[in-house]
Amino acid sequence: MKPTPKPTVDRARIEAMVREALVRRDGAGADVREVESAGALLLTPDRGVNIGEAYDPPVMARMLAATPARVAVGRVGPRYHTNTMLRFRADHAAAKDAVLSEVDPELLARLGMFEVASKAPDKATFLQRPDLGRTLSEEGRAELGKRIGRAPTLVIIYGDGLSAAALNQHLAEFHASLERALAARGIGHAPPFFVRHSRVKIMDEIARLVGAQAALFVCGERPGLGFADSLSAYYIYQPAAGATDADREVISNINPRGRPPADAAGDVAAAIERILREKKSGVILAR
């Protein structure tokens, strides 16, 4: 008995049928919509589109411009439209990729940064044991002892946090802008470096280890379902052994759709100048 031949898929024919259906639905402009290299149509817009004509178009336009959130996407019965669901799943996948990604060693080398590690030996342990990401490895402590002199004005630390993808995309621009902004304010600092598999609180240990007046820790934010490439910049003045989050400050949402990296770097330099001048940081500034 001869095996049944497997059916073949005529991708060109299917694409032509989809284009024809889009033309009937959206008009003649739909047939020139961009197609990605895999042959699939790119995701179509959904915000402000799936709901039909807005009751107040100017208000709708201002609302959509004010937030990237999933507003005005409409529903089909109890369900979202297909393009909204596909965008949601794509953003979810991007967030998962960002959490599991690693910072590119070639990027660090290009920026002239050396690398040390936390006590988390790998990404899986880092995600399961946050406490290990808050402490330097013994090798890391020894390396900092050799690389950084005592009592620098500022120690600049970069860490992967929960989105190494954010550093891969924005570190070069942010760091170059930060260096210029600090130099313009006359703020010296120790050689910047990267701590792999690190979390925010590791900056306290590092600041005490090298005797820095202030510490800056820049890492990838926990991804949401809108952005997976945001940086956060935390800074603190002379953290004591019992320092908490109330003792530090943060500038977050650093990405091209939030606070652009170059602008955020200027904000960070100004904040560092302030805490050095005031000799304090965190909620104590409100007293």
C-alpha positions in Angstrom: 0.0 0.0 0.0 1.5 3.3 -1.1 1.8 5.9 1.7 -0.5 8.9 1.4 1.4 11.9 0.1 1.7 14.8 2.6 -0.3 17.9 1.5 1.8 20.8 0.5 1.1 24.4 1.5 1.1 27.0 -1.2 2.2 30.0 0.9 2.0 32.4 -2.0 -1.6 31.4 -2.7 -2.5 31.8 1.0 -0.9 35.2 1.2 -2.7 36.3 -1.9 -6.0 35.1 -0.4 -5.3 37.0 2.8 -4.4 40.2 0.9 -7.6 39.9 -1.2 -9.7 39.6 2.0 -7.9 42.6 3.5 -8.6 44.6 0.4 -12.3 43.8 0.6 -12.3 44.7 4.3 -10.0 47.8 4.5 -9.8 49.1 0.9 -7.2 49.2 -1.7 -4.4 50.3 0.6 -4.4 47.0 2.4 -2.7 45.1 -0.5 0.6 47.0 0.0 0.8 46.2 3.7 4.4 45.1 4.7 5.1 41.4 4.9 7.9 40.1 7.2 10.5 37.7 5.8 8.8 34.6 7.1 5.9 35.4 4.8 3.4 36.3 7.6 1.5 39.5 7.7 2.7 41.9 10.5 0.4 42.4 13.4 -2.2 45.1 12.6 -2.9 48.1 14.9 -5.6 47.5 17.5 -5.7 50.5 19.9 -8.4 52.9 18.8 -9.0 50.9 15.7 -11.1 47.8 16.7 -13.8 49.9 18.4 -15.1 51.7 15.3 -15.7 55.4 15.2 -14.9 57.1 18.5 -17.6 59.1 20.3 -15.1 62.0 20.8 -12.2 61.5 18.4 -10.0 64.3 19.8 -10.3 62.9 23.4 -9.6 59.4 22.0 -6.5 60.7 20.3 -5.2 62.4 23.5 -5.9 59.2 25.5 -4.0 57.0 23.2 -1.1 59.5 23.1 -1.0 59.6 26.9 -0.4 55.9 27.5 0.9 52.7 25.8 -1.6 50.6 27.8 -4.1 48.3 26.1 -7.0 50.8 26.0 -9.7 51.2 23.3 -9.0 47.8 21.8 -12.6 46.6 21.8 -14.0 43.1 22.1 -15.8 40.5 20.0 -18.4 39.3 22.5 -16.5 38.4 25.7 -13.2 38.0 23.8 -10.5 40.4 22.6 -10.0 40.8 18.9 -7.4 38.5 17.3 -4.9 41.2 16.7 -5.1 42.3 20.3 -4.6 38.7 21.6 -1.6 38.2 19.2 0.0 41.5 20.4 -0.6 40.4 24.0 1.1 37.0 23.4 4.0 38.7 21.5 4.6 41.1 24.4 4.4 38.2 26.9 7.0 36.3 24.9 9.3 39.4 24.7 9.0 39.8 28.5 10.0 36.1 29.1 12.9 36.4 26.7 14.1 39.6 28.5 14.1 37.8 31.9 16.1 34.9 30.6 18.5 36.9 28.4 22.1 37.6 29.2 24.1 40.8 28.8 26.4 40.5 25.8 30.1 40.2 26.9 31.2 41.9 23.6 29.1 45.0 24.5 30.9 45.2 27.9 34.3 44.8 26.2 33.4 47.5 23.6 32.6 49.9 26.5 35.7 49.0 28.4 34.0 47.6 31.4 35.3 44.6 33.5 32.9 42.0 34.9 32.4 40.4 38.2 29.6 38.1 39.5 27.2 37.8 42.3 26.9 34.6 44.3 24.2 33.3 41.9 26.2 30.8 39.7 23.7 30.8 36.8 20.5 32.5 35.5 18.2 29.8 36.9 19.6 30.1 40.4 19.6 33.9 40.1 15.8 33.8 39.3 15.0 31.3 42.1 17.3 32.8 44.8 17.0 36.6 44.8 19.2 36.7 48.0 22.2 35.3 46.1 21.9 38.2 43.5 22.3 40.7 46.3 25.7 39.6 47.4 29.1 39.5 45.6 31.0 36.3 45.0 34.3 36.0 46.8 36.0 36.3 43.4 34.1 39.4 42.7 35.1 41.0 46.0 38.8 40.2 45.4 38.5 41.6 41.9 37.0 44.9 43.1 39.8 45.1 45.7 42.3 45.1 42.9 40.5 47.2 40.3 39.0 50.1 42.4 40.9 52.4 44.7 39.7 53.3 48.2 37.1 55.9 48.8 36.0 57.0 45.3 33.5 59.8 45.1 31.1 57.6 43.1 31.0 53.9 42.1 29.0 53.1 38.9 27.6 49.6 38.8 25.7 48.0 36.0 23.7 44.8 36.5 21.4 42.7 34.5 18.5 42.8 37.0 15.4 41.2 35.4 16.0 42.4 31.8 19.4 41.9 30.3 17.8 42.9 27.0 17.4 46.4 28.3 21.2 46.7 28.8 21.9 45.2 25.5 19.8 47.8 23.8 20.4 50.9 25.8 23.6 50.6 27.8 25.9 52.1 25.2 23.8 55.3 24.8 23.0 55.7 28.5 26.6 55.2 29.6 28.1 57.6 27.1 25.6 60.3 28.0 26.2 59.6 31.7 30.0 60.0 31.4 29.5 63.4 29.6 26.9 64.6 32.2 29.1 63.6 35.2 32.2 65.3 33.6 30.2 68.5 33.0 29.5 68.6 36.8 33.0 67.7 37.8 32.0 64.4 39.4 34.8 61.9 39.4 34.1 58.1 39.7 35.8 54.7 39.9 36.0 52.6 36.7 32.4 51.5 35.8 31.9 47.7 35.8 29.2 45.1 35.4 27.9 42.5 37.9 26.4 39.5 36.3 23.2 38.0 37.9 22.8 41.0 40.3 20.0 42.7 42.0 19.7 46.2 43.4 20.8 45.7 47.0 24.2 44.5 45.9 25.1 48.2 45.4 25.1 48.7 49.2 27.7 46.0 49.7 29.9 47.3 46.9 29.7 50.9 48.2 30.8 49.8 51.7 33.5 47.5 50.2 35.2 50.3 48.3 34.3 53.1 50.7 32.4 55.1 48.1 30.6 58.3 49.0 27.8 57.4 46.6 26.8 54.4 44.5 24.8 54.2 41.3 23.3 50.9 40.1 21.7 50.7 36.7 19.8 47.5 35.7 17.0 46.2 33.6 13.6 46.6 35.0 11.2 43.7 35.6 9.4 43.5 32.1 5.8 44.3 31.8 3.4 43.5 29.0 4.2 46.8 27.3 7.9 47.3 27.5 10.6 44.6 28.0 13.6 46.9 27.6 13.4 49.5 30.4 16.3 50.5 32.6 16.1 51.7 36.2 18.9 53.8 37.8 19.2 53.5 41.6 21.4 55.8 43.6 22.3 56.0 47.3 24.6 58.0 49.6 26.9 56.1 51.9 24.7 53.0 52.6 25.0 51.6 56.1 24.9 47.9 56.8 21.2 48.1 57.5 20.2 50.3 54.5 16.8 49.7 53.0 15.0 50.9 49.9 13.9 53.9 51.8 17.5 55.1 51.8 17.9 55.0 48.0 16.2 56.8 45.1 15.4 55.6 41.6 14.7 57.0 38.1 12.8 54.3 36.2 11.1 53.7 32.8 14.3 54.6 30.9 13.6 53.6 27.3 12.9 55.4 24.1 9.1 55.4 24.7 9.5 56.6 28.4 12.4 58.7 29.5 15.0 58.5 26.7 18.4 57.1 27.9 20.4 60.2 27.1 17.9 62.4 28.9 17.7 60.0 31.9 21.5 60.0 32.1 21.4 63.8 32.6 18.7 63.4 35.3 20.9 60.8 37.1 24.0 63.0 37.0 22.0 65.9 38.5 20.6 63.6 41.2 24.1 62.3 42.1 25.3 65.9 42.3 22.5 66.6 44.7 23.0 63.7 47.1 26.7 64.4 47.2 26.0 68.0 48.1 23.3 67.2 50.6 25.2 64.2 52.0 22.0 62.1 52.2 19.5 60.3 49.9 16.1 58.6 50.1 13.1 59.6 52.2 15.3 61.4 54.7 15.3 64.3 52.1 11.7 65.0 53.0 12.5 65.7 56.6 
